[in-house]
Amino acid sequence: PSQSGFLNTKVNSLTGVDYDASSSGLRGPKFTYGWIQGRGLEALVTFADFYQELNPVLSKRISQRAEQLFHGLSELYMRDGHTYFLYDEGLNPVIPVDDGVKPQTTALSIFTYSDAFVAKGLVAAACRFDRENVTPFLDYLHNVIAAIEDERFQMEEKRALSVENARAEPDDFGPRMILLGAAGLLHRCNHSDEASFANRFIDDVLARYYDATTGLLLNVPKQEACNLGHGIEFCGFAFEHLVRCPDDPRIKPLQAILLRSLEIGLHGPGIALSISSKTGQANSPYYPWWQMPEAIRATALGYKLTGDISLINLWKKADEAFFDNYWQPNRSFAYQARTMGGPVDYVPATPDLDPSYHTGLSLLAAIRSIQD
């Protein structure tokens, strides 16, 4: 479904019922989330390419929808020089407040996760629909990368954007992890010359965030909190980049981090949102869906690079957890989150259901690994 050309996947994952405009507030269709548009565009373009020979009719339908979104999203980016987490019905950037929303600041020097996801999506789409004019979107991507390295990247997008707010945030490796995913995209789009940042990002994360005592990546250097899902996703993106360099020395430590993360994390229905690196125990009751397909991608790519049979065993375990505990075959989408007691109404990031980004792109990467 679409709204003014933009994706609208605002469905309650427990009931399968659409959120309505009158009573759902920020979950409703009056609001548009930048994350979803960028993620969805990258997914649509990737699936259109995958099905081009397998099912040309389906590929054409996906491609037409992707091109529609590409034009709308590129116009929105060109209008502001950025994209934002949340837009109101008039496509004005806003942030939540107690009694509704208020305008977001438009500090041009600050970049966010929304910029990262949309830049990736625009590059993917431009490479398919308008290759001669991909340069502005490559520039956008590199501007996001530069902002991460210059401390001008703000993770929390539900507050005013400013240099002060950006620099007050913890030194989390999340931004580097997300942008590392652009490297594989650039390789697939025949723009490997634009991916030189990837090795630099991998080296930085391994040097500063790896905890030798636990074998895990910490959210913030020398702090206890550990988002295992982000560590697993980082390994998957790194393998996707390094698959062209099977003798790269970075592969071995990444393999060890992935194995350790899954050995600690794959307990209960999935992987907990956050754990204590000191105890290995969950410090969040929530088990979001997205960690499972990311684990499938990372183990598939890791096995392709290393041939380590233990990754196959963990791949099977992650696959079973996802399809047994999250996937709803009658609805063709997953529960967004669950606890040890079962699925719950908890929104990990945005109320929109995954537009085939975590689930679709991860499983597609695993399929391609099998084909190879």
VEXDREN-2710 file (C-alpha; in Angstrom, 1 decimal):
% VEXDREN-2710
k/r/px/py/pz
1/PRO/0.0/0.0/0.0
2/SER/1.1/3.6/-0.6
3/GLN/0.4/7.1/0.5
4/SER/1.4/9.9/-1.9
5/GLY/3.8/7.5/-3.5
6/PHE/5.4/6.6/-0.2
7/LEU/5.3/3.2/1.5
8/ASN/2.7/2.6/4.2
9/THR/3.1/-0.7/6.0
10/LYS/1.4/0.4/9.2
11/VAL/-0.1/-2.8/10.3
12/ASN/-0.4/-4.2/13.9
13/SER/1.8/-7.3/13.8
14/LEU/-0.3/-9.0/16.5
15/THR/-3.7/-8.5/14.9
16/GLY/-2.9/-8.0/11.2
17/VAL/-5.2/-5.0/11.2
18/ASP/-4.1/-1.7/9.7
19/TYR/-3.6/1.2/12.1
20/ASP/-6.3/3.9/11.4
21/ALA/-5.9/7.6/10.9
22/SER/-8.3/8.6/13.7
23/SER/-7.1/6.7/16.8
24/SER/-3.6/5.4/16.1
25/GLY/-1.6/8.6/16.7
26/LEU/2.0/8.3/15.5
27/ARG/1.3/4.7/14.4
28/GLY/-1.3/5.9/11.9
29/PRO/-1.1/6.5/8.2
30/LYS/-1.0/10.3/8.5
31/PHE/2.7/10.0/9.4
32/THR/5.6/8.9/7.2
33/TYR/8.8/7.4/8.6
34/GLY/12.0/8.2/6.7
35/TRP/13.7/4.9/7.8
36/ILE/11.0/2.9/6.2
37/GLN/11.1/4.7/2.8
38/GLY/14.9/4.3/2.5
39/ARG/14.9/0.7/3.6
40/GLY/12.0/-0.1/1.4
41/LEU/13.5/1.5/-1.6
42/GLU/16.7/-0.5/-1.3
43/ALA/14.7/-3.7/-0.8
44/LEU/12.4/-3.1/-3.7
45/VAL/15.3/-2.4/-6.1
46/THR/17.2/-5.5/-4.9
47/PHE/14.2/-7.8/-5.3
48/ALA/13.4/-6.4/-8.7
49/ASP/16.9/-7.3/-9.8
50/PHE/16.7/-10.8/-8.2
51/TYR/13.4/-11.7/-9.9
52/GLN/14.3/-10.2/-13.3
53/GLU/15.0/-13.6/-14.8
54/LEU/13.1/-15.8/-12.4
55/ASN/9.8/-14.0/-12.7
56/PRO/9.9/-11.1/-15.1
57/VAL/6.3/-10.1/-14.5
58/LEU/6.8/-9.9/-10.8
59/SER/10.1/-8.1/-11.3
60/LYS/8.4/-5.5/-13.5
61/ARG/5.7/-4.8/-10.8
62/ILE/8.3/-4.4/-8.1
63/SER/10.4/-2.2/-10.4
64/GLN/7.5/0.1/-11.2
65/ARG/6.7/0.5/-7.5
66/ALA/10.4/1.1/-6.7
67/GLU/10.6/3.8/-9.4
68/GLN/7.6/5.6/-8.1
69/LEU/9.1/5.7/-4.6
70/PHE/12.5/6.7/-6.0
71/HIS/11.0/9.8/-7.6
72/GLY/9.1/10.8/-4.5
73/LEU/12.0/10.2/-2.1
74/SER/14.6/11.9/-4.3
75/GLU/12.4/15.0/-4.5
76/LEU/12.0/15.0/-0.8
77/TYR/15.7/14.7/-0.3
78/MET/16.4/17.4/-2.9
79/ARG/13.9/19.7/-1.2
80/ASP/15.7/19.7/2.2
81/GLY/19.2/18.4/1.6
82/HIS/18.4/15.7/4.2
83/THR/15.7/13.2/5.1
84/TYR/14.1/12.9/8.5
85/PHE/12.8/10.2/10.8
86/LEU/9.2/11.5/11.0
87/TYR/7.0/13.5/8.6
88/ASP/3.5/14.8/9.2
89/GLU/0.7/14.7/6.7
90/GLY/2.1/17.7/4.8
91/LEU/5.6/16.0/4.7
92/ASN/7.0/18.5/7.1
93/PRO/9.8/17.1/9.4
94/VAL/8.5/16.7/13.0
95/ILE/9.4/15.2/16.3
96/PRO/7.0/13.7/18.9
97/VAL/6.0/15.7/22.0
98/ASP/3.5/14.9/24.7
99/ASP/0.5/16.5/23.0
100/GLY/1.4/15.5/19.5
101/VAL/4.3/16.7/17.3
102/LYS/6.3/19.9/16.8
103/PRO/8.7/20.9/13.9
104/GLN/12.1/19.3/13.8
105/THR/15.1/21.5/13.5
106/THR/16.8/21.4/10.1
107/ALA/20.5/21.8/11.0
108/LEU/22.2/21.1/7.7
109/SER/25.5/19.9/9.2
110/ILE/23.9/17.1/11.2
111/PHE/23.2/13.6/9.6
112/THR/21.1/10.8/11.0
113/TYR/20.1/7.2/10.5
114/SER/17.3/8.4/8.2
115/ASP/19.9/10.0/6.0
116/ALA/21.9/6.7/6.0
117/PHE/18.9/4.5/5.0
118/VAL/17.6/6.9/2.4
119/ALA/21.1/7.5/0.9
120/LYS/21.5/3.8/0.5
121/GLY/18.1/3.4/-1.1
122/LEU/18.6/6.3/-3.5
123/VAL/22.0/5.0/-4.6
124/ALA/20.5/1.5/-5.3
125/ALA/17.5/3.0/-7.2
126/ALA/19.6/5.5/-9.2
127/CYS/21.9/2.6/-10.3
128/ARG/18.8/0.9/-11.7
129/PHE/16.8/3.7/-13.1
130/ASP/19.1/6.7/-13.7
131/ARG/22.7/5.5/-13.6
132/GLU/24.0/8.6/-15.4
133/ASN/22.8/10.8/-12.6
134/VAL/23.8/8.6/-9.6
135/THR/26.6/11.1/-8.5
136/PRO/24.4/13.3/-6.2
137/PHE/23.2/10.3/-4.3
138/LEU/26.8/8.9/-4.0
139/ASP/27.7/12.3/-2.6
140/TYR/24.9/12.1/-0.1
141/LEU/26.1/8.7/1.0
142/HIS/29.7/10.0/1.5
143/ASN/28.3/13.1/3.4
144/VAL/26.8/10.7/5.9
145/ILE/30.0/8.8/6.2
146/ALA/32.0/12.0/6.8
147/ALA/29.5/13.1/9.4
148/ILE/30.1/9.9/11.4
149/GLU/33.8/10.5/11.4
150/ASP/33.4/14.2/12.2
151/GLU/31.1/13.7/15.1
152/ARG/28.2/15.3/13.3
153/PHE/26.0/12.2/13.3
154/GLN/23.0/12.2/15.7
155/MET/21.4/8.8/16.6
156/GLU/18.4/10.0/18.5
157/GLU/16.1/11.5/15.9
158/LYS/13.2/12.2/18.3
159/ARG/14.9/15.3/19.7
160/ALA/16.1/18.5/18.1
161/LEU/19.0/18.0/15.7
162/SER/22.1/20.0/16.7
163/VAL/25.9/19.6/17.0
164/GLU/25.5/19.8/20.8
165/ASN/23.0/17.0/20.9
166/ALA/25.0/14.9/18.5
167/ARG/28.3/15.2/20.4
168/ALA/26.6/14.5/23.8
169/GLU/25.5/11.1/22.6
170/PRO/27.4/7.9/23.5
171/ASP/30.1/6.7/21.1
172/ASP/28.0/3.8/19.8
173/PHE/29.2/1.7/16.8
174/GLY/25.7/1.6/15.4
175/PRO/26.2/4.3/12.7
176/ARG/29.4/2.6/11.4
177/MET/27.5/-0.7/11.3
178/ILE/24.6/0.7/9.3
179/LEU/26.9/2.5/6.8
180/LEU/29.0/-0.6/6.4
181/GLY/25.9/-2.2/4.8
182/ALA/26.4/0.3/1.9
183/ALA/29.7/-1.4/0.9
184/GLY/28.0/-4.5/-0.3
185/LEU/25.4/-2.4/-2.1
186/LEU/28.2/-0.4/-3.9
187/HIS/29.9/-3.6/-5.0
188/ARG/26.6/-5.0/-6.4
189/CYS/26.1/-1.7/-8.3
190/ASN/29.6/-1.8/-9.8
191/HIS/30.7/1.1/-7.7
192/SER/33.4/-0.7/-5.6
193/ASP/35.7/2.3/-6.0
194/GLU/33.2/4.2/-3.7
195/ALA/33.6/1.6/-0.9
196/SER/37.0/2.5/0.5
197/PHE/35.5/3.6/3.8
198/ALA/34.4/0.0/4.6
199/ASN/37.8/-1.4/5.7
200/ARG/38.3/1.8/7.7
201/PHE/35.0/1.3/9.5
202/ILE/35.7/-2.4/10.2
203/ASP/39.2/-1.6/11.6
204/ASP/37.8/1.1/13.8
205/VAL/35.1/-1.1/15.3
206/LEU/37.5/-4.0/15.8
207/ALA/40.1/-1.8/17.5
208/ARG/37.8/0.2/19.8
209/TYR/34.6/-1.9/20.5
210/TYR/35.9/-5.5/20.7
211/ASP/36.1/-6.8/24.2
212/ALA/38.8/-9.5/24.5
213/THR/37.4/-10.7/27.8
214/THR/34.0/-11.7/26.4
215/GLY/34.7/-11.9/22.7
216/LEU/31.8/-9.5/22.0
217/LEU/31.4/-6.1/20.5
218/LEU/30.3/-3.6/23.1
219/ASN/27.9/-0.8/22.2
220/VAL/30.2/1.8/23.7
221/PRO/33.9/1.1/24.4
222/LYS/34.5/-0.2/28.0
223/GLN/30.8/-0.1/28.9
224/GLU/28.8/-3.2/29.8
225/ALA/25.8/-2.9/27.5
226/CYS/25.9/-5.2/24.4
227/ASN/23.4/-5.2/21.5
228/LEU/24.2/-8.7/20.1
229/GLY/22.0/-8.0/17.1
230/HIS/24.1/-5.1/16.1
231/GLY/27.2/-7.1/16.4
232/ILE/25.8/-9.9/14.3
233/GLU/24.5/-7.4/11.7
234/PHE/28.0/-5.8/11.6
235/CYS/29.6/-9.2/10.9
236/GLY/27.1/-9.9/8.1
237/PHE/27.8/-6.5/6.4
238/ALA/31.5/-7.0/6.8
239/PHE/31.4/-10.5/5.2
240/GLU/29.3/-9.1/2.4
241/HIS/32.1/-6.5/1.7
242/LEU/35.0/-8.9/2.2
243/VAL/33.6/-11.8/0.1
244/ARG/35.8/-10.6/-2.7
245/CYS/38.8/-10.9/-0.5
246/PRO/38.7/-14.4/1.1
247/ASP/42.2/-14.1/2.5
248/ASP/41.6/-10.8/4.3
249/PRO/42.9/-11.0/7.9
250/ARG/39.8/-9.2/9.2
251/ILE/37.7/-12.3/8.5
252/LYS/39.0/-14.5/11.3
253/PRO/38.2/-12.0/14.2
254/LEU/34.8/-11.3/12.6
255/GLN/34.1/-15.0/12.5
256/ALA/35.0/-15.4/16.2
257/ILE/32.8/-12.4/17.1
258/LEU/29.8/-13.9/15.2
259/LEU/30.3/-17.3/16.8
260/ARG/30.5/-15.9/20.3
261/SER/27.5/-13.6/19.8
262/LEU/25.3/-16.4/18.6
263/GLU/26.5/-18.9/21.2
264/ILE/25.6/-16.4/23.9
265/GLY/22.5/-14.9/22.2
266/LEU/20.5/-17.8/20.8
267/HIS/18.6/-18.8/23.9
268/GLY/14.9/-18.5/24.5
269/PRO/12.7/-17.5/21.5
270/GLY/15.4/-15.5/19.7
271/ILE/18.0/-13.0/20.7
272/ALA/17.4/-10.4/23.5
273/LEU/17.5/-6.8/22.5
274/SER/20.3/-6.1/25.0
275/ILE/22.5/-8.1/27.3
276/SER/25.1/-7.5/30.0
277/SER/28.5/-8.3/28.5
278/LYS/29.7/-9.2/32.0
279/THR/27.0/-11.8/32.9
280/GLY/25.7/-12.7/29.4
281/GLN/22.2/-12.2/30.8
282/ALA/19.4/-10.3/29.0
283/ASN/18.7/-6.9/30.5
284/SER/15.7/-6.3/28.3
285/PRO/12.6/-8.5/28.2
286/TYR/12.2/-8.0/24.4
287/TYR/13.3/-10.2/21.6
288/PRO/12.8/-8.3/18.3
289/TRP/12.3/-10.1/15.1
290/TRP/15.1/-8.5/13.1
291/GLN/18.0/-10.2/14.8
292/MET/17.0/-13.6/13.5
293/PRO/17.2/-12.8/9.7
294/GLU/20.4/-10.8/10.4
295/ALA/21.8/-13.9/12.0
296/ILE/20.8/-16.0/9.0
297/ARG/22.6/-13.6/6.7
298/ALA/25.7/-13.4/8.7
299/THR/26.1/-17.1/9.2
300/ALA/25.4/-17.8/5.5
301/LEU/28.0/-15.3/4.4
302/GLY/30.4/-16.4/7.1
303/TYR/30.1/-20.0/6.0
304/LYS/30.7/-19.0/2.4
305/LEU/33.9/-17.3/3.4
306/THR/35.3/-19.7/5.9
307/GLY/33.7/-23.1/5.4
308/ASP/33.2/-23.4/9.2
309/ILE/30.6/-26.0/9.8
310/SER/29.6/-24.6/13.2
311/LEU/28.2/-21.6/11.3
312/ILE/25.9/-24.0/9.4
313/ASN/24.6/-25.3/12.7
314/LEU/24.0/-21.8/14.1
315/TRP/22.4/-20.8/10.8
316/LYS/19.9/-23.7/11.2
317/LYS/19.2/-22.7/14.8
318/ALA/18.5/-19.1/13.8
319/ASP/16.4/-20.2/10.9
320/GLU/14.3/-22.4/13.2
321/ALA/13.9/-19.7/15.8
322/PHE/12.7/-17.2/13.2
323/PHE/10.2/-19.4/11.4
324/ASP/8.9/-21.1/14.6
325/ASN/8.7/-18.1/16.9
326/TYR/8.2/-15.0/14.7
327/TRP/7.0/-15.8/11.2
328/GLN/3.2/-15.8/10.5
329/PRO/2.7/-17.8/7.3
330/ASN/-1.0/-16.9/7.1
331/ARG/0.0/-13.2/7.0
332/SER/3.4/-13.3/5.4
333/PHE/5.1/-11.1/8.0
334/ALA/6.7/-11.6/11.3
335/TYR/5.7/-10.5/14.8
336/GLN/7.8/-7.3/15.5
337/ALA/8.7/-8.4/19.0
338/ARG/8.1/-11.0/21.7
339/THR/9.1/-11.8/25.2
340/MET/9.7/-15.2/26.8
341/GLY/5.9/-15.4/27.1
342/GLY/5.0/-14.8/23.5
343/PRO/4.4/-12.0/20.9
344/VAL/3.8/-8.5/22.4
345/ASP/2.8/-5.1/21.2
346/TYR/6.2/-3.5/21.3
347/VAL/7.6/-1.3/18.5
348/PRO/11.4/-1.6/18.2
349/ALA/11.9/1.5/16.1
350/THR/8.9/2.4/13.8
351/PRO/5.3/1.2/13.7
352/ASP/5.6/0.3/10.1
353/LEU/6.2/-3.4/9.4
354/ASP/9.6/-4.3/7.9
355/PRO/9.5/-3.4/4.2
356/SER/11.5/-6.5/3.3
357/TYR/14.7/-4.8/4.6
358/HIS/15.9/-6.9/7.6
359/THR/13.8/-9.9/6.7
360/GLY/13.8/-9.8/2.9
361/LEU/17.4/-8.6/2.2
362/SER/18.9/-10.9/4.8
363/LEU/17.1/-14.0/3.5
364/LEU/17.9/-13.0/0.0
365/ALA/21.6/-12.8/0.9
366/ALA/21.4/-16.3/2.3
367/ILE/19.7/-17.6/-0.8
368/ARG/22.5/-16.1/-3.0
369/SER/25.1/-17.7/-0.8
370/ILE/23.4/-21.1/-1.3
371/GLN/23.3/-20.5/-5.1
372/ASP/27.0/-19.6/-5.1
END
